[in-house]
């Protein structure tokens, strides 16, 4: 199976821009700009670790995102992901720059770790 064949989910870039400045409130409004949809693959690892009761556990959903090489993302962008297979949809944030997935002399795509966020 080819790399493009495993990309069964879809995602798009969500970019926040600073809009017009509100003179009365003294702050700028945020404008959200959505990009084109790309085929991706999101995989959420199953957690098998047990934590002690008194230990603080970070309660954020983390996943790995496989994407095509032409899906341009910046570390400040948010990604809207929809997966019918895993029944996951929402806004995700990159945890670092995406890494290239290579096959000998060619580039297949990119891999990135993402964290689910609640706001755009």
Secondary structure, 3 states (H helix, E strand, C coil): CCCHHHCCEEEEEEEEEEEEEECCCCEEEEEEEECCCEEEEEECCCCCCCCCCCCCCCCCCEEEEEEECCCCCCCCCEEEEEECCCCEEEEEEECCCCEEEEECCEEEEEEEEEEEECCC
